[in-house]
Amino acid sequence: GRIAAEAAAADARVVVAAHASDTERLDIELAVEEAFFAVHAAKSILQSSEDAYQRSLVHRDFAQAGVRSGLRAPIDLTRAEADLSRFDTGRIRARGGVAASQAVLAAAVGATDLALDAADEPPSALDLPALSNALALASNKDPRLQLAIARLRGQELETRAVGALLRPDVHLSAAISGRAGGAPSNGIGAEEASGSGYLPNVPNWDAALVLSWPLFDPNINARQRASRAAEEVQRAEIDLVKQQLVSSVERAYVEVAVAREALPSLRHELEAARANYAQGEARFKAGLGTSVELADAEALRIDAEIRLALGVFDLAKARAAFGRTIAAGLQ
């Protein structure tokens, strides 16, 4: 039974490797999803930066015309030039952010290209299951927990395989000979044995049964104790993984809920910022507002647009992380 015990321990190591592979696969999927959503967020920020630059360019031209006609003070033009340069810098950085996010996405999926773009419309974040259902899914499917359980099972089989080394060896030996039973002799001058081979003058077979039992082997006993100690470590690790799993599911659940609840406020903030900008632009063109007032309205608007883009990204990222905690990518 020693070979069977060793084979069972080897099969358990295969199961451990399979669960470790599932863990790596889920981590890779999460990295790809985060990189995918990051490209969309970077493109949204770039669009906002481009729009802000175009609006600032129009305001600079308007201020320039007003200064030439004497309807505007030179400070309005210098402020418009400064804002135009600032938004130009912002869109350059936004382009770099898009390029960097596309490079990360290409690396995440293993593409041979240096950059990889994402689809125009990102998928919407799926609804969350109930927290109790999420915890049940994680307990049943999370590969880290399954890996810890498989390691314990493998260690138990390893202990059994080591103990099997103390089982006895049974040796059976047998031989049969036709000599001295009527068979012709090859020796020169040898006398022929009497009989027809069925009734020999001397015994023509032998058999031996040897039982070898290692009653005491300190090396094997020490290996058994060490393996049992490793089993206790694996049991403690299972308890730790369970606690970490519950904590990560609850944390990811809350993060998704917070990110989702923040989106309506971010959208309202953007609507208010756009309305404020429209009022500031109308006052500036009518000669009632200053360039400082318009610049503040523009800064408030682009900041709200960027915050909304980041809020959408945070929700998508949190939903992807939640899917990772419940091992949604495993069938």
Secondary structure, DSSP 8 states (H G I E B T S, - for coil): -HHHHHHHHHHHHHHHHHHHHHHHHHHHHHHHHHHHHHHHHHHHHHHHHHHHHHHHHHHHHHHHHHHHHTSS-HHHHHHHHHHHHHHHHHHHHHHHHHHHHHHHHHHHHT-SSS-----SS---------HHHHHHHHHHH-HHHHHHHHHHHHHHHHHHHHHGGGS-EEEEEEEE--TTTT----STT----SS-SSS-SS--EEEEEEEE-----HHHHHHHHHHHHHHHHHHHHHHHHHHHHHHHHHHHHHHHHHHHHHHHHHHHHHHHHHHHHHHHHHHHHTTSS-HHHHHHHHHHHHHHHHHHHHHHHHHHHHHHHHHHHTTTT--
